[in-house]
Each structure stands twice: as C-alpha cells, then as structure tokens.
Amino acid sequence: MKLAQVDVVKNIDAETFLKRYKSREIPVVMKNLTKEWRAYELWSLEYFESLGGDKEVKLYDSKPSTDTKLQHAAEKTIALKEYFNLLREGEKDLRMFFFQILKEIPALKNDFSFPDIGLKFFKNLPVMFLAGKGAKAQMHYDIDNADIILCHFGAKKKVRMFSPSQTPFMYHVPFSYSSYYEVDFMNPDYEKYPALRYLKGVEVTLEHGDALYIPPGWWHVVEYEGISYSLALRAFPRSFKNVLKMINNIVIIRTIEGIMRKLFGQKWNDRNAQQTFINMNKRLNSTF
Ligand SMILES: O=C(O)CCC(=O)C(=O)O
C-alpha cells in the first residue's frame, strides 16, 4: 500500500478550491475554515449534553450485521447523556453515526455556517459523527455520492482514503458500500489480503478545527484517537456520471440487497462474503 499525505491549505477561495480539488476530485484539508465558528470554541460533550442530554441516540458498532438485520442498523438506542458517560468510562466501539443535528438538536445550527467554497450544500442535512478513543468507522464509501466537507473537533482522528479507481483492490463486498469487515486498512496484512499491496491512497490525522474535503465515491476509513465529533456538510452530485452512481447506490443496489437479505438472511451475507474473495482472486490472477 502506498500512501501520500493529503494536501493541506490554510485558507482557500472558491475558485481555487473548484479548480484544484473539486474538479479533479482530490481531497484537501482546510485548516482555517472553521476557526470563526462558535463550534470551534464551544463544542464539547458537556455542551451537547446541556442542549440535548435526554435525547435518545442511535449507536452503531463495528461488527457487520447478521441474518436479516439491515446493513446499517443501530446496535442500541440510549439517552445522549448515558452514552457520554460510557465514553468517559472508556467505551471504544459504539459510535454516533450520521446523527441528524437539525432534527435532533436544532440549536446546534447556530454554531456553524456553510462555507463559501463553490459547493452548493444541501442545507437540510448536516450530520454528526461522534465516538471515543479506539473507535473505528469501517472502510466504506458514501451511498449518496456527495462532495463532503468533514469538519472536525475534539481529539485527533486518522483518516485513510482511496479513490474510486482503487475499487478493484478494496475487497468490496458485493451489494454493499463497504470492504470486507475483517480487512484492516490501517494495519494491512498482506499475507492474508494480498491485493492491499497494490493500493495507492492518501492519509491525514485530523486536528481540532480541520475541514477535510472527501470527493464523491472516495473510500474512507476512520480511527479515533480520543473523544471527538465531526460535522459533515454535503453537496449532492450534479454531474450526470455522479447522479447515475447515486441512483444506482440508493435505488438499485439497496433495493436488491434489502429484498435478498429478507428472503435469505445469513445465507445472503455468507454468499456475498464468499463472492468478495472469488472476485478478488480472479482479478489478481488475471491482472498479474
Ligand atoms: O468520522 C466518522 O466517524 C465517519 C465519517 C464518515 O464516514 C463520513 O463522513 O462519511
């Protein structure tokens, strides 16, 4: 696996962002984008608790779903303050994932703004990701094929990313948006998963205030180094190619997956896991 560092800029105007990064679909970290936001100063577990401690939140773990359970089903639902106490006690796995802040804690909308970098943001869907030290978001790409600005606060977290051109070596599980869950992209085991040798990607450790641009369809895996919270702002695809991909992900793949999982349960999961390796072996044998 070859890894370069993600480009880092302090400030960037819309024209430069569009020309250098958006149009070429290249990630970049923008250091100063959130410095003036209230979130930069205010966001902490205690602050979120004061605004919505009794809110019920869905929590997700890192295990793949089994039987007829949907691919992105929550592991449990508890009050925000209860979850934060678990985090303070060292909870390593459970994560808040795609938490819709406008619906759940609308007061948070006063703490950020949509940056003027040439993207047409979908303003109804700023979502939050929050977890503690050791938590991991499995390797995946986003189903809506959006341009994402991941604005990060709190402890550091490490992100590795691979462009859609690397999909042949990602151990992509058919009818999913993820890699096979046992493949560790942070500590690659080349004996067990030889295709990882051929990957070319980028990585970055995000710090408080950093804003990371994730281009459409880019694979990403995230490892939390401490308690942290990121706000993802998204701009839905506009190009014909990216709209088609979004429709394929959301309508076609998800519908087939849902029906087959309901009908066949664990057999369907096992078939897809097996097929991942059949596909990969064929590819490795024909490419090299
Ligand atoms: O930071 C995280 O926990 C996951 C972020 C992510 O997967 C996303 O923005 O799509």
The ligand as an SDF file (V2000), in Angstrom:
LIG
                    3D

 10  9  0  0  0  0  0  0  0  0999 V2000
  -15.8180   10.1990   11.1100 O   0  0  0  0  0  0  0  0  0  0  0  0
  -16.5140    9.2040   11.1010 C   0  0  0  0  0  0  0  0  0  0  0  0
  -16.7880    8.5290   12.1000 O   0  0  0  0  0  0  0  0  0  0  0  0
  -17.0760    8.7130    9.7950 C   0  0  0  0  0  0  0  0  0  0  0  0
  -17.1810    9.8020    8.7710 C   0  0  0  0  0  0  0  0  0  0  0  0
  -17.7620    9.2750    7.5140 C   0  0  0  0  0  0  0  0  0  0  0  0
  -17.7540    8.0980    7.2600 O   0  0  0  0  0  0  0  0  0  0  0  0
  -18.3710   10.1560    6.5300 C   0  0  0  0  0  0  0  0  0  0  0  0
  -18.3410   11.3860    6.6620 O   0  0  0  0  0  0  0  0  0  0  0  0
  -18.8960    9.6170    5.5480 O   0  0  0  0  0  0  0  0  0  0  0  0
  1  2  2  0
  2  3  1  0
  2  4  1  0
  4  5  1  0
  5  6  1  0
  6  7  2  0
  6  8  1  0
  8  9  2  0
  8 10  1  0
M  END
$$$$
